[in-house]
């Protein structure tokens, strides 16, 4: 068998592998935790960049409530405690960007905790013109009840995963960022005896797709709660303007009426005075 005929093919394969590795290196994503720049002590800022360009940005404050079992004082019964968990400033992040799918992963305390957000972009009513939007379609929180700063004397400690089911959250028109200052609460189901884990997010600004400028969010799409609160804040001003307009119009009508009345000729009431007219 002539082995020389395989050399060109082997060289081609080697070159292909080299180019593939180079392409992966060039497309490798950078992640940055910019929480230190936040003016709010509870809000974190995360950025994922690909090929030197920002492809995912997220700002939010998160509080996670995790129930866990501990032994009662009698050493027999179980009682449920609640761990209150927030994201630390020094959390490690990873991210994935894509044209229709994206992911943000945040880990801390040696991977004792991992918080994941999964995003998807969809298009509906294509025949009538594309109605493109993105949303969070899954949230996952992995936690270890061996971690002593939040879980004290947990029964049967170990790692558990809490996940959302059939989630459709933060639905936002394509090309825009989502903004919501109000608190939003989401429920996850844990692998620890199906306990309910609560995720509370506030001061949210997220955009996982179609970022046009580096480190800059696109036009914001505000949540219904924020829109309602903004309207409530503006309502007294609107009512004040309407009341002022009513007063101005009333005064103007009264002034015109007085002017027209003054210009009218006063007819004498006594008929004998008609001779002198």
C-alpha positions as CSV (number, residue, x, y, z in Angstrom):
1,X,0.0,0.0,0.0
2,X,1.3,3.4,-1.0
3,X,1.1,5.6,2.1
4,X,2.3,8.7,0.2
5,X,-1.1,9.2,-1.3
6,X,-2.6,9.9,2.1
7,X,-0.2,12.7,2.9
8,X,-2.0,15.5,0.9
9,X,-5.3,14.5,2.6
10,X,-3.7,14.5,6.0
11,X,-2.2,17.9,5.4
12,X,-5.6,19.2,4.3
13,X,-7.2,17.8,7.5
14,X,-4.5,19.4,9.6
15,X,-5.0,22.8,7.9
16,X,-8.7,22.5,8.4
17,X,-8.3,21.7,12.1
18,X,-6.0,24.7,12.4
19,X,-8.4,27.1,10.7
20,X,-11.3,25.7,12.8
21,X,-9.3,26.3,16.0
22,X,-8.4,29.8,14.9
23,X,-12.0,30.6,14.0
24,X,-13.1,29.4,17.5
25,X,-10.4,31.6,19.1
26,X,-11.4,34.6,17.0
27,X,-15.1,34.1,17.8
28,X,-14.4,33.5,21.5
29,X,-16.5,35.6,23.8
30,X,-15.4,37.9,26.5
31,X,-17.4,38.4,29.6
32,X,-17.2,41.3,32.0
33,X,-18.7,41.9,35.4
34,X,-19.2,45.7,35.7
35,X,-21.2,45.6,38.9
36,X,-18.6,47.9,40.5
37,X,-19.9,50.7,38.2
38,X,-23.5,50.4,39.5
39,X,-24.8,53.3,41.5
40,X,-27.2,50.9,43.3
41,X,-25.6,48.5,45.9
42,X,-28.0,45.7,44.9
43,X,-27.8,46.0,41.1
44,X,-25.3,44.0,39.1
45,X,-24.1,44.8,35.5
46,X,-23.0,42.0,33.2
47,X,-21.7,42.2,29.6
48,X,-21.0,39.5,27.0
49,X,-18.9,40.5,24.0
50,X,-18.2,38.6,20.8
51,X,-15.5,39.6,18.3
52,X,-14.9,42.8,20.2
53,X,-18.6,43.8,20.0
54,X,-21.2,43.7,22.8
55,X,-23.8,41.0,22.1
56,X,-25.6,40.8,25.5
57,X,-26.0,43.2,28.3
58,X,-27.9,42.8,31.6
59,X,-28.5,45.0,34.6
60,X,-30.6,43.8,37.5
61,X,-31.0,43.2,41.2
62,X,-31.9,39.6,42.2
63,X,-33.1,38.1,45.4
64,X,-33.5,34.4,45.6
65,X,-35.5,32.7,48.4
66,X,-34.8,29.0,48.8
67,X,-36.6,26.8,51.3
68,X,-34.6,24.0,53.0
69,X,-35.3,21.5,55.8
70,X,-33.6,21.4,59.2
71,X,-34.2,19.3,62.3
72,X,-36.6,20.6,64.9
73,X,-35.4,20.9,68.5
74,X,-36.8,17.4,69.3
75,X,-34.4,15.9,66.8
76,X,-37.1,14.1,65.0
77,X,-39.4,16.4,63.1
78,X,-38.4,18.6,60.2
79,X,-39.1,22.3,59.9
80,X,-38.6,24.5,56.8
81,X,-36.2,27.5,56.9
82,X,-35.7,30.0,54.1
83,X,-32.3,31.1,52.7
84,X,-32.2,34.7,51.3
85,X,-29.6,34.8,48.6
86,X,-28.3,37.7,46.5
87,X,-25.7,38.1,43.9
88,X,-22.3,39.2,45.1
89,X,-20.3,41.8,43.3
90,X,-17.5,39.4,42.5
91,X,-19.6,36.8,40.8
92,X,-18.1,35.0,37.7
93,X,-20.1,35.1,34.5
94,X,-20.2,33.2,31.3
95,X,-22.4,33.9,28.2
96,X,-23.5,32.6,24.9
97,X,-24.7,34.8,22.0
98,X,-26.5,33.7,18.9
99,X,-29.0,35.0,16.3
100,X,-32.0,33.3,18.0
101,X,-30.7,31.9,21.3
102,X,-28.6,33.4,24.1
103,X,-27.6,32.6,27.6
104,X,-26.2,34.3,30.7
105,X,-24.7,32.3,33.5
106,X,-23.6,33.7,36.8
107,X,-21.7,31.7,39.4
108,X,-20.3,32.4,42.9
109,X,-18.7,30.8,46.0
110,X,-16.8,28.2,44.0
111,X,-19.9,27.2,41.9
112,X,-22.0,26.6,45.0
113,X,-24.5,28.8,43.3
114,X,-25.2,29.2,39.6
115,X,-27.9,31.4,38.2
116,X,-28.8,31.0,34.5
117,X,-31.0,33.0,32.2
118,X,-32.0,31.5,28.8
119,X,-33.2,33.8,26.0
120,X,-34.9,33.1,22.7
121,X,-35.9,35.3,19.7
122,X,-39.0,34.4,17.7
123,X,-41.0,35.7,14.7
124,X,-44.8,35.4,14.4
125,X,-47.3,36.3,11.7
126,X,-44.7,36.1,9.0
127,X,-47.3,36.2,6.3
128,X,-48.6,39.6,7.6
129,X,-45.1,41.0,8.1
130,X,-42.7,39.7,10.7
131,X,-43.6,40.4,14.3
132,X,-40.2,39.7,15.9
133,X,-39.7,39.6,19.7
134,X,-37.4,38.1,22.3
135,X,-38.1,36.7,25.8
136,X,-36.7,34.6,28.7
137,X,-37.9,31.1,28.1
138,X,-36.1,29.4,31.0
139,X,-34.5,30.3,34.3
140,X,-32.4,27.8,36.3
141,X,-30.8,28.1,39.7
142,X,-28.3,25.5,41.0
143,X,-27.5,25.7,44.7
144,X,-25.6,23.6,47.2
145,X,-27.1,23.2,50.7
146,X,-23.6,22.3,52.0
147,X,-22.7,26.0,51.7
148,X,-22.8,27.2,55.3
149,X,-23.2,31.0,54.8
150,X,-26.9,30.5,53.8
151,X,-27.8,26.9,54.7
152,X,-27.2,26.2,58.4
153,X,-27.7,22.6,59.6
154,X,-29.5,21.6,56.4
155,X,-30.9,18.0,56.4
156,X,-29.4,15.8,53.7
157,X,-27.2,18.5,52.2
158,X,-26.3,18.5,48.5
159,X,-26.7,20.1,45.2
160,X,-30.1,20.9,43.8
161,X,-31.5,22.5,40.7
162,X,-34.5,24.7,40.5
163,X,-36.0,25.3,37.1
164,X,-38.9,27.2,35.5
165,X,-41.5,25.4,33.5
166,X,-43.1,26.8,30.3
167,X,-41.7,30.2,31.0
168,X,-42.4,33.2,28.8
169,X,-41.1,36.3,30.6
170,X,-39.9,39.8,29.7
171,X,-41.5,39.6,26.2
172,X,-39.9,42.5,24.2
173,X,-40.1,43.7,20.6
174,X,-37.0,42.8,18.5
175,X,-34.2,45.3,18.4
176,X,-35.2,46.8,21.8
177,X,-34.0,46.4,25.4
178,X,-36.3,45.5,28.3
179,X,-36.6,47.8,31.2
180,X,-38.5,47.4,34.5
181,X,-37.7,49.2,37.8
182,X,-40.6,47.5,39.6
183,X,-40.1,44.1,41.2
184,X,-41.1,41.0,39.4
185,X,-41.4,37.6,41.0
186,X,-41.0,34.2,39.3
187,X,-41.4,30.8,40.7
188,X,-39.1,27.8,40.1
189,X,-39.5,24.1,41.1
190,X,-36.6,22.6,42.9
191,X,-35.3,19.0,42.6
192,X,-35.3,19.1,46.4
193,X,-38.7,17.5,47.0
194,X,-40.3,19.9,44.5
195,X,-39.9,22.9,46.8
196,X,-40.8,26.3,45.4
197,X,-37.9,28.7,44.9
198,X,-38.8,32.3,44.4
199,X,-36.8,34.7,42.1
200,X,-37.4,38.4,42.6
201,X,-35.9,40.7,40.0
202,X,-35.9,44.5,40.1
203,X,-34.1,47.5,38.4
204,X,-34.0,45.3,35.3
205,X,-32.5,46.4,32.0
206,X,-31.7,43.5,29.6
207,X,-30.9,43.1,25.9
208,X,-29.7,39.7,24.6
209,X,-30.0,40.4,20.8
210,X,-29.4,43.1,18.2
211,X,-27.2,45.5,20.2
212,X,-26.3,48.3,17.8
213,X,-23.6,50.2,19.8
214,X,-20.9,48.8,22.1
215,X,-21.9,48.9,25.8
216,X,-25.1,50.7,24.8
217,X,-28.7,49.5,25.2
218,X,-31.1,50.0,22.4
219,X,-34.4,51.9,22.9
220,X,-36.1,50.7,26.0
221,X,-39.4,48.8,26.1
222,X,-40.9,49.4,29.6
223,X,-42.9,46.9,31.4
224,X,-46.6,47.5,32.1
225,X,-46.0,48.2,35.8
226,X,-43.5,51.0,35.0
227,X,-45.8,52.4,32.3
228,X,-48.7,52.5,34.8
229,X,-46.5,54.1,37.5
230,X,-45.3,56.7,35.0
231,X,-48.9,57.5,34.1
232,X,-49.8,57.8,37.7
233,X,-46.9,60.2,38.3
234,X,-48.0,62.3,35.3
235,X,-51.7,62.3,36.1
236,X,-51.6,65.2,38.6
237,X,-49.7,67.3,36.1
238,X,-52.2,66.4,33.3
239,X,-55.2,67.2,35.6
240,X,-53.5,70.5,36.6
241,X,-53.0,71.5,33.0
242,X,-56.6,70.6,32.1
243,X,-57.9,72.6,35.1
244,X,-55.8,75.6,34.2
245,X,-57.1,75.5,30.6
246,X,-60.7,75.4,31.9
247,X,-60.0,78.5,34.1
248,X,-58.4,80.4,31.2
249,X,-61.3,79.5,28.8
250,X,-63.9,80.5,31.4
251,X,-62.2,83.8,32.1
252,X,-61.8,84.5,28.4
253,X,-65.5,83.8,27.7
254,X,-66.5,86.0,30.7
255,X,-64.3,88.8,29.4
256,X,-65.7,88.6,25.9
257,X,-69.3,88.5,27.3
258,X,-68.6,91.6,29.5
259,X,-67.1,93.5,26.5
260,X,-70.1,92.6,24.3
261,X,-72.6,93.7,26.9
262,X,-70.8,97.0,27.5
263,X,-71.0,97.8,23.8
264,X,-74.7,97.3,23.5
265,X,-77.0,100.4,23.3
266,X,-79.1,100.8,26.4
267,X,-82.8,101.4,25.4
268,X,-84.8,103.7,27.8
269,X,-87.4,102.0,29.9
270,X,-89.7,105.2,30.1
271,X,-91.5,105.7,26.8
272,X,-91.5,109.5,27.3
273,X,-87.7,109.4,26.8
274,X,-88.1,108.1,23.2
275,X,-89.0,111.7,22.2
276,X,-85.6,112.9,23.3
277,X,-83.8,110.3,21.2
